[in-house]
Amino acid sequence: MTAATRHPDRRSVSGAQNISRVGACNQNSRVAAALASFCSSLSQRLARELTAEPHGSYDELLAAFSSGALELSWMPPLLLARAMARGGTLLAVPQRAGSLMFRAAILVHANGPLHDVAELAGQRAAWVDRSSASGYLFPRLELTRQGLGGERPFTSETFYGSTLRAAAAVAAGEADLCSCFVTEAAAHDRFHALDDLSRALGPLAEQLRLVHVTGLIPPDGLVASPALPAAEREPLQRALLTLHESATGQQALLALLQASRLCAPTASISSSLATWA
């Protein structure tokens, strides 16, 4: 899929000559279209056409990045850490509701008998992917640390490949709990949490009950391939960090990342991610 545009706006960031392929994990139907729109908006600022390349799984995305097939990739925290350990450069992280960090909401069926974390032991978990921070890693770690059954806290753990499919399994009664990305503010404002869930899950959100919001999770972000020449990284980062300055850029950021803008990673974020590698 190509985000075809060769007509930069007046604030285009010139200088990037070798960037062409941008990757992301196509976990639900909206990602492919959103990634294409993101590439189109970024193309305008770089004065260069970019190609959106969604991949079917996190493993496929990391493999494509590691092979040099992608110059830029949007990755969740664990994959970011692995990509950085392989020479990738973290250029930008999303800002959502004023924060660079995010959380995960743990959800059960709205009409079921489960109402709090203590009741989740021995239930059937519907996860997204083993590399998903909000869809598996952090929720499971937090539940385990709260004493939920030690090494085997659940009767079964199934990976559905996307947040929507995992949520649909709970809604259909095929599983008892799932998790979903929410913004940092969700821990302090239940209505904000419900808004986040509605945006992420659509009508499925009404069939699920929020029982817990996790602690802070290091951010996802956009990482440049080590194959990208160093001279190309600065204009690419500048284009990413100014993408929100145009209306189309704002729309693209919201559609793909649910973010208001992109920010340069802080030293503490980079250090935190490095511990995951």
Contacts in CASP RR format, 6 or more apart in sequence:
PFRMAT RR
TARGET T0000
AUTHOR 0000-0000-0000
METHOD contacts of the structure
MODEL  1
MTAATRHPDRRSVSGAQNISRVGACNQNSRVAAALASFCSSLSQRLAREL
TAEPHGSYDELLAAFSSGALELSWMPPLLLARAMARGGTLLAVPQRAGSL
MFRAAILVHANGPLHDVAELAGQRAAWVDRSSASGYLFPRLELTRQGLGG
ERPFTSETFYGSTLRAAAAVAAGEADLCSCFVTEAAAHDRFHALDDLSRA
LGPLAEQLRLVHVTGLIPPDGLVASPALPAAEREPLQRALLTLHESATGQ
QALLALLQASRLCAPTASISSSLATWA
1 32 0 8 1.000
1 35 0 8 1.000
1 36 0 8 1.000
1 51 0 8 1.000
1 52 0 8 1.000
1 53 0 8 1.000
1 54 0 8 1.000
2 36 0 8 1.000
2 39 0 8 1.000
2 49 0 8 1.000
2 51 0 8 1.000
2 52 0 8 1.000
3 36 0 8 1.000
3 37 0 8 1.000
3 38 0 8 1.000
3 39 0 8 1.000
3 40 0 8 1.000
3 41 0 8 1.000
3 42 0 8 1.000
3 43 0 8 1.000
3 49 0 8 1.000
3 50 0 8 1.000
3 51 0 8 1.000
3 52 0 8 1.000
4 40 0 8 1.000
4 49 0 8 1.000
5 40 0 8 1.000
5 43 0 8 1.000
5 44 0 8 1.000
5 49 0 8 1.000
6 43 0 8 1.000
6 47 0 8 1.000
6 49 0 8 1.000
7 44 0 8 1.000
8 14 0 8 1.000
8 43 0 8 1.000
8 44 0 8 1.000
8 45 0 8 1.000
8 46 0 8 1.000
8 47 0 8 1.000
9 44 0 8 1.000
9 45 0 8 1.000
9 246 0 8 1.000
11 45 0 8 1.000
11 242 0 8 1.000
11 245 0 8 1.000
11 246 0 8 1.000
12 44 0 8 1.000
12 45 0 8 1.000
12 46 0 8 1.000
12 47 0 8 1.000
12 239 0 8 1.000
13 45 0 8 1.000
13 46 0 8 1.000
13 47 0 8 1.000
13 235 0 8 1.000
13 238 0 8 1.000
13 239 0 8 1.000
13 242 0 8 1.000
14 46 0 8 1.000
14 47 0 8 1.000
14 235 0 8 1.000
15 46 0 8 1.000
15 47 0 8 1.000
15 232 0 8 1.000
15 235 0 8 1.000
16 46 0 8 1.000
16 48 0 8 1.000
16 232 0 8 1.000
16 235 0 8 1.000
16 236 0 8 1.000
16 239 0 8 1.000
17 48 0 8 1.000
17 232 0 8 1.000
18 71 0 8 1.000
18 228 0 8 1.000
18 229 0 8 1.000
18 232 0 8 1.000
19 46 0 8 1.000
19 48 0 8 1.000
19 50 0 8 1.000
19 71 0 8 1.000
19 72 0 8 1.000
19 228 0 8 1.000
19 232 0 8 1.000
19 236 0 8 1.000
20 48 0 8 1.000
20 49 0 8 1.000
20 50 0 8 1.000
20 51 0 8 1.000
20 71 0 8 1.000
21 50 0 8 1.000
21 51 0 8 1.000
21 53 0 8 1.000
21 69 0 8 1.000
21 70 0 8 1.000
21 71 0 8 1.000
21 72 0 8 1.000
22 35 0 8 1.000
22 38 0 8 1.000
22 39 0 8 1.000
22 42 0 8 1.000
22 50 0 8 1.000
22 51 0 8 1.000
22 52 0 8 1.000
22 53 0 8 1.000
22 70 0 8 1.000
22 71 0 8 1.000
22 72 0 8 1.000
22 73 0 8 1.000
22 74 0 8 1.000
23 35 0 8 1.000
23 52 0 8 1.000
23 53 0 8 1.000
23 54 0 8 1.000
23 55 0 8 1.000
23 61 0 8 1.000
23 64 0 8 1.000
23 65 0 8 1.000
23 70 0 8 1.000
23 72 0 8 1.000
23 73 0 8 1.000
23 74 0 8 1.000
24 31 0 8 1.000
24 35 0 8 1.000
24 52 0 8 1.000
24 53 0 8 1.000
24 54 0 8 1.000
24 55 0 8 1.000
24 61 0 8 1.000
24 73 0 8 1.000
24 74 0 8 1.000
24 256 0 8 1.000
25 31 0 8 1.000
25 54 0 8 1.000
25 55 0 8 1.000
25 56 0 8 1.000
25 57 0 8 1.000
25 58 0 8 1.000
25 60 0 8 1.000
25 61 0 8 1.000
25 75 0 8 1.000
25 76 0 8 1.000
25 129 0 8 1.000
26 32 0 8 1.000
26 35 0 8 1.000
26 54 0 8 1.000
26 55 0 8 1.000
26 56 0 8 1.000
27 56 0 8 1.000
27 128 0 8 1.000
27 129 0 8 1.000
27 161 0 8 1.000
27 162 0 8 1.000
27 163 0 8 1.000
27 164 0 8 1.000
28 162 0 8 1.000
28 163 0 8 1.000
28 164 0 8 1.000
28 165 0 8 1.000
30 255 0 8 1.000
31 54 0 8 1.000
31 256 0 8 1.000
32 52 0 8 1.000
32 54 0 8 1.000
33 255 0 8 1.000
34 252 0 8 1.000
34 255 0 8 1.000
34 256 0 8 1.000
35 52 0 8 1.000
35 54 0 8 1.000
35 74 0 8 1.000
35 256 0 8 1.000
36 52 0 8 1.000
37 248 0 8 1.000
37 251 0 8 1.000
37 252 0 8 1.000
37 255 0 8 1.000
37 256 0 8 1.000
38 52 0 8 1.000
38 252 0 8 1.000
38 253 0 8 1.000
38 255 0 8 1.000
38 256 0 8 1.000
38 257 0 8 1.000
39 50 0 8 1.000
39 51 0 8 1.000
39 52 0 8 1.000
40 50 0 8 1.000
40 248 0 8 1.000
40 252 0 8 1.000
41 243 0 8 1.000
41 246 0 8 1.000
41 248 0 8 1.000
41 249 0 8 1.000
41 251 0 8 1.000
41 252 0 8 1.000
42 50 0 8 1.000
42 239 0 8 1.000
42 240 0 8 1.000
42 243 0 8 1.000
42 252 0 8 1.000
43 49 0 8 1.000
43 50 0 8 1.000
44 246 0 8 1.000
44 248 0 8 1.000
45 239 0 8 1.000
45 242 0 8 1.000
45 243 0 8 1.000
45 246 0 8 1.000
46 235 0 8 1.000
46 236 0 8 1.000
46 239 0 8 1.000
53 64 0 8 1.000
53 69 0 8 1.000
53 70 0 8 1.000
55 61 0 8 1.000
55 64 0 8 1.000
57 129 0 8 1.000
57 161 0 8 1.000
58 75 0 8 1.000
58 76 0 8 1.000
58 79 0 8 1.000
58 129 0 8 1.000
58 130 0 8 1.000
58 131 0 8 1.000
58 132 0 8 1.000
59 131 0 8 1.000
61 70 0 8 1.000
61 73 0 8 1.000
61 75 0 8 1.000
61 79 0 8 1.000
62 75 0 8 1.000
62 79 0 8 1.000
62 82 0 8 1.000
62 83 0 8 1.000
62 131 0 8 1.000
64 70 0 8 1.000
64 73 0 8 1.000
65 73 0 8 1.000
65 75 0 8 1.000
65 83 0 8 1.000
65 86 0 8 1.000
65 223 0 8 1.000
65 225 0 8 1.000
66 83 0 8 1.000
66 86 0 8 1.000
68 225 0 8 1.000
68 227 0 8 1.000
70 225 0 8 1.000
71 224 0 8 1.000
71 225 0 8 1.000
71 227 0 8 1.000
71 228 0 8 1.000
72 91 0 8 1.000
72 222 0 8 1.000
72 223 0 8 1.000
72 224 0 8 1.000
72 225 0 8 1.000
72 228 0 8 1.000
72 236 0 8 1.000
73 83 0 8 1.000
73 222 0 8 1.000
73 223 0 8 1.000
73 225 0 8 1.000
74 220 0 8 1.000
74 221 0 8 1.000
74 222 0 8 1.000
74 256 0 8 1.000
74 257 0 8 1.000
75 83 0 8 1.000
75 220 0 8 1.000
75 221 0 8 1.000
75 222 0 8 1.000
75 223 0 8 1.000
76 131 0 8 1.000
76 132 0 8 1.000
76 133 0 8 1.000
76 134 0 8 1.000
76 220 0 8 1.000
77 133 0 8 1.000
77 137 0 8 1.000
77 217 0 8 1.000
77 218 0 8 1.000
77 219 0 8 1.000
77 220 0 8 1.000
77 273 0 8 1.000
77 276 0 8 1.000
78 131 0 8 1.000
78 132 0 8 1.000
78 133 0 8 1.000
78 137 0 8 1.000
78 276 0 8 1.000
79 131 0 8 1.000
80 90 0 8 1.000
80 220 0 8 1.000
80 221 0 8 1.000
80 223 0 8 1.000
80 273 0 8 1.000
81 273 0 8 1.000
81 274 0 8 1.000
81 275 0 8 1.000
81 276 0 8 1.000
81 277 0 8 1.000
82 276 0 8 1.000
82 277 0 8 1.000
83 223 0 8 1.000
84 90 0 8 1.000
84 223 0 8 1.000
84 270 0 8 1.000
84 273 0 8 1.000
84 274 0 8 1.000
84 277 0 8 1.000
85 274 0 8 1.000
85 277 0 8 1.000
86 226 0 8 1.000
87 226 0 8 1.000
88 223 0 8 1.000
88 224 0 8 1.000
88 225 0 8 1.000
88 226 0 8 1.000
89 223 0 8 1.000
89 224 0 8 1.000
89 226 0 8 1.000
89 228 0 8 1.000
89 233 0 8 1.000
90 221 0 8 1.000
90 222 0 8 1.000
90 223 0 8 1.000
90 265 0 8 1.000
90 269 0 8 1.000
90 270 0 8 1.000
90 273 0 8 1.000
91 222 0 8 1.000
91 223 0 8 1.000
91 224 0 8 1.000
91 233 0 8 1.000
91 236 0 8 1.000
91 237 0 8 1.000
91 240 0 8 1.000
91 264 0 8 1.000
91 265 0 8 1.000
92 221 0 8 1.000
92 222 0 8 1.000
92 237 0 8 1.000
92 240 0 8 1.000
92 241 0 8 1.000
92 262 0 8 1.000
92 263 0 8 1.000
92 264 0 8 1.000
92 265 0 8 1.000
93 100 0 8 1.000
93 219 0 8 1.000
93 220 0 8 1.000
93 221 0 8 1.000
93 222 0 8 1.000
93 262 0 8 1.000
93 263 0 8 1.000
93 264 0 8 1.000
93 265 0 8 1.000
93 269 0 8 1.000
94 100 0 8 1.000
94 219 0 8 1.000
94 220 0 8 1.000
94 221 0 8 1.000
94 253 0 8 1.000
94 257 0 8 1.000
94 258 0 8 1.000
94 259 0 8 1.000
94 261 0 8 1.000
94 262 0 8 1.000
94 263 0 8 1.000
95 259 0 8 1.000
95 260 0 8 1.000
95 261 0 8 1.000
95 262 0 8 1.000
95 263 0 8 1.000
96 102 0 8 1.000
96 183 0 8 1.000
96 184 0 8 1.000
96 257 0 8 1.000
96 258 0 8 1.000
96 259 0 8 1.000
96 260 0 8 1.000
97 183 0 8 1.000
97 184 0 8 1.000
97 185 0 8 1.000
97 192 0 8 1.000
97 260 0 8 1.000
98 184 0 8 1.000
98 260 0 8 1.000
99 183 0 8 1.000
99 184 0 8 1.000
99 185 0 8 1.000
100 219 0 8 1.000
100 263 0 8 1.000
100 266 0 8 1.000
100 269 0 8 1.000
101 184 0 8 1.000
101 216 0 8 1.000
101 217 0 8 1.000
101 218 0 8 1.000
101 219 0 8 1.000
102 134 0 8 1.000
102 181 0 8 1.000
102 182 0 8 1.000
102 183 0 8 1.000
102 184 0 8 1.000
102 216 0 8 1.000
102 217 0 8 1.000
102 219 0 8 1.000
102 220 0 8 1.000
103 134 0 8 1.000
103 181 0 8 1.000
103 182 0 8 1.000
103 183 0 8 1.000
103 184 0 8 1.000
103 186 0 8 1.000
103 187 0 8 1.000
103 213 0 8 1.000
103 214 0 8 1.000
103 215 0 8 1.000
103 216 0 8 1.000
103 217 0 8 1.000
104 133 0 8 1.000
104 134 0 8 1.000
104 135 0 8 1.000
104 138 0 8 1.000
104 139 0 8 1.000
104 179 0 8 1.000
104 180 0 8 1.000
104 181 0 8 1.000
104 182 0 8 1.000
104 213 0 8 1.000
104 214 0 8 1.000
104 217 0 8 1.000
105 179 0 8 1.000
105 180 0 8 1.000
105 181 0 8 1.000
105 182 0 8 1.000
105 186 0 8 1.000
105 193 0 8 1.000
105 196 0 8 1.000
105 197 0 8 1.000
105 210 0 8 1.000
105 212 0 8 1.000
105 213 0 8 1.000
105 214 0 8 1.000
106 117 0 8 1.000
106 120 0 8 1.000
106 139 0 8 1.000
106 143 0 8 1.000
106 177 0 8 1.000
106 178 0 8 1.000
106 179 0 8 1.000
106 210 0 8 1.000
106 211 0 8 1.000
106 212 0 8 1.000
106 213 0 8 1.000
106 214 0 8 1.000
107 167 0 8 1.000
107 170 0 8 1.000
107 177 0 8 1.000
107 178 0 8 1.000
107 179 0 8 1.000
107 180 0 8 1.000
107 197 0 8 1.000
107 208 0 8 1.000
107 209 0 8 1.000
107 210 0 8 1.000
107 211 0 8 1.000
108 114 0 8 1.000
108 115 0 8 1.000
108 120 0 8 1.000
108 170 0 8 1.000
108 176 0 8 1.000
108 177 0 8 1.000
108 208 0 8 1.000
108 209 0 8 1.000
108 211 0 8 1.000
109 170 0 8 1.000
109 171 0 8 1.000
109 173 0 8 1.000
109 176 0 8 1.000
109 207 0 8 1.000
109 208 0 8 1.000
109 209 0 8 1.000
110 206 0 8 1.000
110 207 0 8 1.000
110 208 0 8 1.000
110 209 0 8 1.000
112 209 0 8 1.000
113 119 0 8 1.000
114 120 0 8 1.000
114 123 0 8 1.000
114 176 0 8 1.000
114 177 0 8 1.000
114 209 0 8 1.000
114 211 0 8 1.000
115 209 0 8 1.000
115 211 0 8 1.000
116 211 0 8 1.000
116 212 0 8 1.000
117 143 0 8 1.000
117 146 0 8 1.000
117 148 0 8 1.000
117 211 0 8 1.000
117 212 0 8 1.000
118 148 0 8 1.000
120 143 0 8 1.000
120 148 0 8 1.000
120 153 0 8 1.000
120 154 0 8 1.000
120 176 0 8 1.000
120 177 0 8 1.000
120 211 0 8 1.000
121 148 0 8 1.000
121 149 0 8 1.000
121 153 0 8 1.000
121 154 0 8 1.000
122 149 0 8 1.000
122 153 0 8 1.000
122 154 0 8 1.000
122 155 0 8 1.000
123 154 0 8 1.000
123 155 0 8 1.000
123 176 0 8 1.000
123 177 0 8 1.000
124 154 0 8 1.000
124 155 0 8 1.000
124 156 0 8 1.000
124 157 0 8 1.000
124 158 0 8 1.000
124 174 0 8 1.000
124 175 0 8 1.000
124 176 0 8 1.000
124 177 0 8 1.000
125 140 0 8 1.000
125 154 0 8 1.000
125 156 0 8 1.000
125 157 0 8 1.000
125 158 0 8 1.000
125 175 0 8 1.000
125 176 0 8 1.000
125 177 0 8 1.000
125 178 0 8 1.000
126 158 0 8 1.000
126 160 0 8 1.000
126 166 0 8 1.000
126 167 0 8 1.000
126 169 0 8 1.000
126 170 0 8 1.000
126 174 0 8 1.000
126 175 0 8 1.000
126 176 0 8 1.000
126 177 0 8 1.000
126 178 0 8 1.000
127 135 0 8 1.000
127 136 0 8 1.000
127 140 0 8 1.000
127 157 0 8 1.000
127 158 0 8 1.000
127 159 0 8 1.000
127 160 0 8 1.000
127 166 0 8 1.000
127 178 0 8 1.000
127 179 0 8 1.000
128 134 0 8 1.000
128 135 0 8 1.000
128 136 0 8 1.000
128 159 0 8 1.000
128 160 0 8 1.000
128 161 0 8 1.000
128 162 0 8 1.000
128 163 0 8 1.000
128 166 0 8 1.000
128 179 0 8 1.000
129 135 0 8 1.000
129 136 0 8 1.000
129 159 0 8 1.000
129 161 0 8 1.000
130 136 0 8 1.000
130 137 0 8 1.000
130 159 0 8 1.000
131 137 0 8 1.000
133 217 0 8 1.000
133 218 0 8 1.000
133 220 0 8 1.000
134 179 0 8 1.000
134 180 0 8 1.000
134 181 0 8 1.000
134 182 0 8 1.000
134 214 0 8 1.000
134 217 0 8 1.000
135 163 0 8 1.000
135 166 0 8 1.000
135 178 0 8 1.000
135 179 0 8 1.000
135 180 0 8 1.000
135 181 0 8 1.000
136 159 0 8 1.000
136 179 0 8 1.000
138 214 0 8 1.000
138 215 0 8 1.000
138 217 0 8 1.000
139 179 0 8 1.000
139 214 0 8 1.000
140 153 0 8 1.000
142 212 0 8 1.000
142 214 0 8 1.000
142 215 0 8 1.000
143 153 0 8 1.000
144 150 0 8 1.000
144 151 0 8 1.000
144 153 0 8 1.000
147 153 0 8 1.000
156 175 0 8 1.000
158 169 0 8 1.000
158 175 0 8 1.000
160 166 0 8 1.000
160 169 0 8 1.000
163 178 0 8 1.000
163 180 0 8 1.000
163 181 0 8 1.000
163 200 0 8 1.000
163 201 0 8 1.000
164 201 0 8 1.000
164 204 0 8 1.000
166 175 0 8 1.000
166 178 0 8 1.000
166 179 0 8 1.000
167 178 0 8 1.000
167 180 0 8 1.000
167 201 0 8 1.000
167 204 0 8 1.000
167 205 0 8 1.000
167 208 0 8 1.000
168 204 0 8 1.000
169 175 0 8 1.000
169 178 0 8 1.000
170 176 0 8 1.000
170 177 0 8 1.000
170 178 0 8 1.000
170 207 0 8 1.000
170 208 0 8 1.000
171 204 0 8 1.000
171 207 0 8 1.000
171 208 0 8 1.000
177 211 0 8 1.000
178 208 0 8 1.000
179 214 0 8 1.000
180 196 0 8 1.000
180 197 0 8 1.000
180 200 0 8 1.000
180 201 0 8 1.000
181 196 0 8 1.000
181 200 0 8 1.000
181 258 0 8 1.000
182 193 0 8 1.000
182 196 0 8 1.000
182 197 0 8 1.000
182 200 0 8 1.000
182 213 0 8 1.000
183 192 0 8 1.000
183 196 0 8 1.000
183 258 0 8 1.000
184 216 0 8 1.000
185 192 0 8 1.000
186 192 0 8 1.000
186 193 0 8 1.000
186 196 0 8 1.000
186 213 0 8 1.000
187 193 0 8 1.000
187 213 0 8 1.000
187 215 0 8 1.000
190 210 0 8 1.000
193 210 0 8 1.000
193 213 0 8 1.000
194 205 0 8 1.000
194 210 0 8 1.000
197 205 0 8 1.000
197 208 0 8 1.000
197 210 0 8 1.000
198 205 0 8 1.000
199 258 0 8 1.000
200 258 0 8 1.000
201 208 0 8 1.000
218 269 0 8 1.000
218 272 0 8 1.000
218 273 0 8 1.000
218 276 0 8 1.000
219 265 0 8 1.000
219 269 0 8 1.000
220 257 0 8 1.000
221 265 0 8 1.000
222 240 0 8 1.000
222 262 0 8 1.000
224 233 0 8 1.000
224 236 0 8 1.000
224 237 0 8 1.000
228 236 0 8 1.000
237 264 0 8 1.000
240 262 0 8 1.000
241 261 0 8 1.000
241 262 0 8 1.000
241 263 0 8 1.000
241 264 0 8 1.000
243 249 0 8 1.000
243 252 0 8 1.000
243 253 0 8 1.000
243 261 0 8 1.000
243 262 0 8 1.000
244 250 0 8 1.000
244 253 0 8 1.000
244 260 0 8 1.000
244 261 0 8 1.000
244 262 0 8 1.000
250 260 0 8 1.000
253 259 0 8 1.000
253 260 0 8 1.000
253 261 0 8 1.000
253 262 0 8 1.000
254 260 0 8 1.000
END
